[in-house]
Amino acid sequence: MGRAAEILGTTPAFLRAIGKQRLIVPLRSPGGHRRYSRYQLRIAARARELVDQGTPIEAACRIIILEDQLEEAKRINAQLRRSGTSPQPKADA
């Protein structure tokens, strides 16, 4: 955790806070040390960027989750367009 915080220019407390928000869930080594993937470090860097801009940590985590969901939806839509299938709109109730 200390090395990850150093790489990001933040504190271990920040990494624990975004872990508490379930933005990233590090793997644990047999000795109990937190291990972060490169992807998780990129997510943590984005959270730090938002927090540095004045966004509360809880809101920053939610923004990142929504950004990720939007990118996934865009990817699925592009895939459906390529296959000639379009998503069906939901019927109004």
C-alpha positions as CSV (number, residue, x, y, z in Angstrom):
1,M,0.0,0.0,0.0
2,G,2.8,2.4,0.8
3,R,4.4,1.9,-2.6
4,A,1.1,2.4,-4.4
5,A,0.5,5.6,-2.4
6,E,4.0,6.8,-3.3
7,I,3.4,6.1,-7.0
8,L,0.1,8.1,-6.9
9,G,1.5,10.9,-4.8
10,T,-1.1,10.3,-2.2
11,T,-1.4,8.7,1.2
12,P,-2.3,5.2,2.3
13,A,-5.3,6.7,4.1
14,F,-6.6,7.9,0.7
15,L,-6.3,4.4,-0.7
16,R,-8.1,3.0,2.3
17,A,-10.8,5.6,1.8
18,I,-11.5,4.7,-1.8
19,G,-11.3,1.0,-0.7
20,K,-14.0,1.7,1.9
21,Q,-16.1,3.3,-0.9
22,R,-15.6,0.0,-2.8
23,L,-14.1,1.8,-5.8
24,I,-11.2,-0.5,-5.8
25,V,-10.8,-3.8,-3.8
26,P,-7.1,-4.8,-3.7
27,L,-6.0,-8.4,-3.5
28,R,-4.3,-9.5,-0.3
29,S,-0.9,-11.2,-0.2
30,P,-0.5,-14.2,2.1
31,G,1.0,-11.8,4.6
32,G,-2.1,-9.5,4.5
33,H,-0.6,-6.7,2.4
34,R,-2.8,-5.0,-0.1
35,R,-1.8,-5.5,-3.8
36,Y,-3.1,-3.2,-6.5
37,S,-3.3,-3.9,-10.2
38,R,-2.3,-1.3,-12.8
39,Y,-5.9,-0.8,-13.6
40,Q,-6.7,-0.1,-10.0
41,L,-3.9,2.4,-9.8
42,R,-5.3,4.2,-12.8
43,I,-8.7,4.3,-11.1
44,A,-7.1,5.6,-7.9
45,A,-5.3,8.3,-9.9
46,R,-8.6,9.4,-11.4
47,A,-10.1,9.6,-8.0
48,R,-7.2,11.6,-6.7
49,E,-7.6,14.0,-9.6
50,L,-11.2,14.6,-8.8
51,V,-10.5,15.0,-5.1
52,D,-7.7,17.4,-5.8
53,Q,-10.2,19.5,-7.8
54,G,-12.4,19.7,-4.7
55,T,-14.8,16.8,-5.3
56,P,-15.7,15.0,-2.1
57,I,-14.3,11.5,-2.1
58,E,-17.7,9.8,-2.0
59,A,-18.8,11.8,-5.0
60,A,-15.5,11.2,-6.8
61,C,-16.0,7.4,-6.4
62,R,-19.6,7.6,-7.7
63,I,-18.5,9.7,-10.7
64,I,-15.8,7.2,-11.6
65,I,-18.3,4.3,-11.4
66,L,-20.7,6.2,-13.6
67,E,-18.0,7.0,-16.1
68,D,-17.1,3.3,-16.2
69,Q,-20.7,2.3,-16.8
70,L,-21.0,4.8,-19.6
71,E,-17.9,3.5,-21.3
72,E,-19.3,0.0,-21.1
73,A,-22.6,1.0,-22.5
74,K,-20.9,2.8,-25.4
75,R,-18.8,-0.3,-26.1
76,I,-21.9,-2.5,-26.1
77,N,-23.7,-0.1,-28.4
78,A,-20.8,0.0,-30.9
79,Q,-20.6,-3.8,-30.8
80,L,-24.4,-4.1,-31.5
81,R,-24.1,-1.6,-34.4
82,R,-21.3,-3.6,-35.9
83,S,-23.4,-6.8,-35.7
84,G,-26.4,-5.1,-37.2
85,T,-28.4,-5.5,-34.0
86,S,-29.8,-2.4,-32.3
87,P,-30.8,-2.3,-28.6
88,Q,-34.6,-2.3,-28.2
89,P,-36.1,0.7,-26.5
90,K,-38.0,0.0,-23.3
91,A,-41.8,0.2,-23.7
92,D,-43.5,2.9,-21.6
93,A,-45.7,1.5,-18.9
